[in-house]
Amino acid sequence: MNKTLTVALALGGGFLGGLLTRYIAPPATFAQNKTPITKEIRAQIFTLVDSSDHTLGVFTTEPVFGSVSPYVGGAAPVRIVLRDSKGREIWIAGGSGIRPVTER
């Protein structure tokens, strides 16, 4: 066989194979639609645990003691607290910077 015939047969076989796979092969699958991104998570307490399900810390809110409510309706001001597994404060936000002696 000469080169021209070999190239023509290879090209024709490629086209025929491509055509057959379009009509014989199963249809292509597509990935599922993306799940919508959660814009808000609501909880009163977040408990942080390790892979063994042991509590490492608790992220919560607490009322600010000894402060007068600046809010209409008497809603008590709160602070955000991160406590370790023994209940000691690791981090706080809001409220007074002065902590009671019992928490030092």
Residue pairs with C-beta under 8 A, 6 or more apart in sequence:
44 60
44 61
45 58
45 59
45 60
46 58
46 59
46 60
47 55
47 57
47 58
47 59
48 55
48 56
48 57
48 58
48 59
49 55
49 56
50 56
54 85
55 85
56 84
56 85
57 82
57 83
57 84
57 85
57 90
58 82
58 83
59 80
59 81
59 82
60 80
60 81
60 83
61 78
61 79
61 80
61 81
62 78
62 79
62 81
63 76
63 77
63 78
63 79
64 76
64 77
64 78
64 79
64 94
64 95
64 96
65 100
66 96
67 76
67 77
67 95
67 96
69 75
69 76
69 77
70 77
71 77
77 94
77 95
78 94
78 95
79 92
79 93
79 94
79 95
80 92
80 93
80 94
81 89
81 91
81 92
82 89
82 90
82 91
82 92
83 89
83 90
84 90
89 99
89 103
92 99
